[in-house]
Every structure is written in structure tokens, then in C-alpha cells.
Amino acid sequence: MSVAANFKCIVLSPRKLIYQNEIQSIFLSGDQGEFEILAYHYPLLSVIKPSNLIINWSEAIPIRGGVLRFFANECVIMVEDEIKKKKKNN
């Protein structure tokens, strides 16, 4: 049985650190289409469209867009800001 490899993932906004952890995969919408990154992916720089960052196919982080850099088994995503969930008016 093989064990999936991990890589470091950091998601930053101008105001705060949104997410930081070792993960197995991230799925997102780039300017050229949707794609998934796994450990040891080829170095990559991409614009990210407003969408959800899907981490390990179990966690979603909604974003307004940003830039991704994957290099040396580390994924750094700089986003415009995290989308706040709307509160219901009573």
C-alpha cells in the first residue's frame, strides 16, 4: 500500500494568513482552466479566477481571485481576499 506524498500549502490575503498546512492535493480554477496540483508538481505560476480552492477534496476556501506559485514542493497562493459568507437578515 502506498502513502500519498504531501506538500506545503500557504494561502495568504493582504490582511491575514488564511490557511497553512501539509496537504495531498489542491484543485482550483486558473486563467487557462481548472487544474489539480499534487506533490512534486512541475514549477508553476498561475492567475486564479474567483472560485473555491478545494483542498484534499474535502475542504473548500472561497476566494475572489489571486495568484498561485508552486515551486520546490511548496504552494503559495496570494488571494485578493477570502469571500465572507453572507449573514441572513432577520
ABEGO torsion letter per residue (X at the ends): XBBBBBBBBBBBBAABBABBBBBABBBBBBAAEBBBBBBGBBBBBBBBBBBBBBBGGABBBBBAEEBBBBBGGBBBBBBABBBBBBBBBX
